[in-house]
Amino acid sequence: MRRTCPSTCTLGKGRSKRFENVGIRRRAVEGNQDAWKEDERLWRRRDVVGGAAALGVAAAWLTPQVRHAEETERWFVEATDVASEEERRAWMRTKQKEILLEERRVEQAIQEQQRKKEWMEKDKDFATTGIGALGAFLLVKEWTESLPKSVQIIPLGQEEERDNAGQRMQMVAGGATLSHPDKRNRGGEDAFFVSATRQGAVGVADGVGGWANNGVDAGEYARTLMQLCKQGFEQGEMEDPYQILRMAHGKTDLPGSSTACVLSLIDGEVRAANVGDSSFRVLRDGEVVYSSPLLLHAFNCPYQLASRKHVPFADPVSKADRFSFRPQDQDIIVLATDGVFDNLFDEQLVDMVDGFELDDSASSASACASRIVEQAQELSMRPGYVSPFAVQAREAGVLPYDPARPSDAPPSTGKLDDATCVVAVVTTSPGRFGIGSVI
């Protein structure tokens, strides 16, 4: 402890008082400074808390705004990442162009959909109109096809008047068929009928062999067709051959198809209806005075009848050729399938008929028909024989053949097929009628 000299203390009382006052002031100042520092610390703490609160409020207010901007104007938020104002504006212009282009694409897509809708409505109306027009066309076409062809009147020279006093014109007929050698075990595909009812009717049919590839016997269709023709004629339902054929075709509900030729004598007038490549010849005084034409789509492709149930687009009966002529006493009508006329020329047919002693009986007519089919099939297998079929094939460009060079001809130019023939004699001799038959 430091000692103070008494003299010094006494002498310095006044100075000590001043020192004491200075100390008090110093302590006061120091106290104020501490207070100020404390206040400063408080104010700083209050500023920090207030700033944090202000920042919290600002953040709470800005957060949804930023989210909204991100959802609706994301490109604007992205623009804040661009360094300069010029780049930002360029970027915003680019984005605006993209938005406009997108809007235009959307608008164009909407317009395109609208146009498609309008076109669909128009197409619907057009289709409805077109279907209606097509339906009307098909109905008219069906109605037109259902109309039969007009009858061809065949003038055969001087016509004889019928003797109304007692003589009656009658057609006496008989037929025969000879099947292809490969088809004989199942009866072949040709058929015919002969009826002596009233003034007589005959018919032949040739089943189309192509059905065999599908396991169908076209001969069954042909036989049923002829059987129905015979029944229709004999039961008095009708006499006209076209009507008979039309009725029989409508009732033949079988798979298969066939050509057909039907002929009848009605009130001294011969009428005929033919569909396909079967045909008939009229022989008078040793010559053919009429040969009926073939009804073909193309060479060796005849018109044919079939059930619409099995062949929806089959040829209609209305396509049949129809003929009419007035015969004379002792006229001979030879009705046959293509198996006969494809292998026999008319001159050969006349020679065979003239060389056969025909009388007014069905048995004689049947014997003559048998001779004709046998000769036709024999010629069809003769090597080097130039048949009518070969001539027709050459004319159609199917079989090139030069008559001047017979060595170029193939070994056989006949057509081996089923052969069916019906020979009918028109007579006025009373009481001598044919025997009805169907094969």
Protein Blocks (a to p, Z undefined) as FASTA:
>chain_A
ZZddfklmmmmmmmmmmmmmmmmmmmmmmmmmmmmmmmmmmmmmmmmmmmmmmmmmmmmm
mmmmmmmmmmmmmmlmmmmmpmblmlmmmmmmmmmmmmmmmmmmmmmmmmmmmmmmmmmm
mmmmmmmmmmmmmmmmmmmmmmmmmpccddddddebjaddddfklpccdddddddddddf
klmmnopjbdcdddfehjbpaddddddfklmmnopafklmmmmmmmmmmmmmmnomambl
klmmmmmmmmmcceddddddddddeehiacdddedjbdcdddeehiafbdcddddfbghi
acddddfklmmmbccfklpccddddddehiacddddfklmmmpcfklmmmmmmmpccdfb
fklmmmmmmmmmmmmmmmmmpghiacfklmmmmmnomagcdfklmmlpcfblcdcddddd
ddddddfbehiacddddZZ
